[in-house]
Structure formats: C-alpha cells, structure tokens
Amino acid sequence: MDKYRKVMKPKEDIQKSDEEIRVTAAGSVSAYVSRAATVFNELKKPYVIVQATGNALTKAVTAAEVIKRRFKGLHQITELKTVEIVDEYEPLEEGLDKVTDVRNVSVVEIKLSKEPLDSSDKGYQPPIDESLVKEFDPEDMMRGRGRGGGTSKGRGKGSTGRGRGIIQAGEDVPQLQCCEPQA
C-alpha cells in the first residue's frame, strides 16, 4: 500500500443532540459520568444515549454501568449495530487503479432513561436494585481515588544509590579503617 494514498473525504457534519454522549477509546469514564449528570440534573432531560464504535465499545458499556450506579431508577435499552465504512485509496504512480477498502465496524447504542422504556425490547434491562446505587456527588468526582500523590521510598526504575551526602569545603573527611585494627 506504499504506492497509494488515502483519499480524505470531507467529514459529514452530523449534529448530535444534548442527550447523546459519544464515547471514544481515549476519553475517561468519569468525564462521561459527569456529562450524564449534566444532562439529567442541569438540562433536565429524561434520558441519555451512550454511543460508541470500534475500540470504544467496552468503555461505553463501562460508562453506562457506572451511570446506572450513580442515578436511581434508570431503565436501559442496548442496541448493537454495524456500520459499513468505505475507504478509497488513489495511486501515487501512473498505471495503477483506485482501490476501495470496505470495513464493517461495530456500534453500540445504550439508552438510559428515568422514564420506563419498552420492556418487550430484546435489549431491555430494568433498573438495578436501589441498594447498589450511590447517588452522584460532583465533589466525589473531583476528589482522587487515593492512588499516587504520596512520597514513595521505592528504589525501582533506575534510582541511584543514596551515597554519603555532599562534603562541604573545609569539613573533615572521616577516614575509614578497613583492614588495620585500631590501636
């Protein structure tokens, strides 16, 4: 494929609604939970839709599970789909033809609603037990989880020895007696 260059298509400008949370493989779950809190509490929307494709599928499921454990009474409908993506490559040398590559990418769409959803839907899950829900607190999200930040005395990762300290000019240097017994 070094004799071809990918044809960059103009991005389709699809407007996403306020209820939609698009999960990426690089984003953090806590950011998605905070966005869900904004949608439910500030925007007063009755539902949120968590969407992801490809490598981000697992993170979307994790985010949805955390959201369900932060807001009471959320009904869930999960939809799995595939989307066909067509990439075009143009030749860099004369005499070669254009090449098209067709890929199928998995998509997950998880709808979490405060209002009851269609329980006959095959992807429906009822709300989890309220004893498993710890209400969302924005201050908890700001605080760390207790990892790192401390002063470690670990000696790993190439740390050098502790040495004997720095001897200032004019100080007496203690002499070590290693082989001769002291009198």
Secondary structure in CASP SS format (residue, H / E / C, confidence):
PFRMAT SS
TARGET T0000
AUTHOR 0000-0000-0000
METHOD secondary structure of the structure
MODEL  1
M C 1.00
D C 1.00
K C 1.00
Y E 1.00
R E 1.00
K E 1.00
V C 1.00
M C 1.00
K C 1.00
P C 1.00
K C 1.00
E C 1.00
D C 1.00
I C 1.00
Q C 1.00
K C 1.00
S C 1.00
D C 1.00
E C 1.00
E E 1.00
I E 1.00
R E 1.00
V C 1.00
T C 1.00
A C 1.00
A C 1.00
G C 1.00
S C 1.00
V H 1.00
S H 1.00
A H 1.00
Y H 1.00
V H 1.00
S H 1.00
R H 1.00
A H 1.00
A H 1.00
T H 1.00
V H 1.00
F H 1.00
N H 1.00
E H 1.00
L C 1.00
K C 1.00
K C 1.00
P C 1.00
Y E 1.00
V E 1.00
I E 1.00
V E 1.00
Q E 1.00
A E 1.00
T E 1.00
G H 1.00
N H 1.00
A H 1.00
L H 1.00
T H 1.00
K H 1.00
A H 1.00
V H 1.00
T H 1.00
A H 1.00
A H 1.00
E H 1.00
V H 1.00
I H 1.00
K H 1.00
R C 1.00
R C 1.00
F C 1.00
K C 1.00
G C 1.00
L C 1.00
H E 1.00
Q E 1.00
I E 1.00
T E 1.00
E E 1.00
L E 1.00
K E 1.00
T E 1.00
V E 1.00
E E 1.00
I E 1.00
V E 1.00
D E 1.00
E E 1.00
Y E 1.00
E E 1.00
P E 1.00
L C 1.00
E C 1.00
E C 1.00
G C 1.00
L C 1.00
D C 1.00
K C 1.00
V E 1.00
T E 1.00
D E 1.00
V E 1.00
R E 1.00
N E 1.00
V E 1.00
S E 1.00
V E 1.00
V E 1.00
E E 1.00
I E 1.00
K E 1.00
L E 1.00
S E 1.00
K C 1.00
E C 1.00
P C 1.00
L C 1.00
D C 1.00
S C 1.00
S C 1.00
D C 1.00
K C 1.00
G C 1.00
Y E 1.00
Q E 1.00
P C 1.00
P C 1.00
I C 1.00
D C 1.00
E H 1.00
S H 1.00
L H 1.00
V C 1.00
K C 1.00
E C 1.00
F C 1.00
D C 1.00
P H 1.00
E H 1.00
D H 1.00
M H 1.00
M H 1.00
R C 1.00
G C 1.00
R C 1.00
G C 1.00
R C 1.00
G C 1.00
G C 1.00
G C 1.00
T C 1.00
S C 1.00
K C 1.00
G C 1.00
R C 1.00
G C 1.00
K C 1.00
G C 1.00
S C 1.00
T C 1.00
G C 1.00
R C 1.00
G C 1.00
R C 1.00
G C 1.00
I C 1.00
I C 1.00
Q C 1.00
A C 1.00
G C 1.00
E C 1.00
D C 1.00
V C 1.00
P C 1.00
Q C 1.00
L C 1.00
Q C 1.00
C C 1.00
C C 1.00
E C 1.00
P C 1.00
Q C 1.00
A C 1.00
END
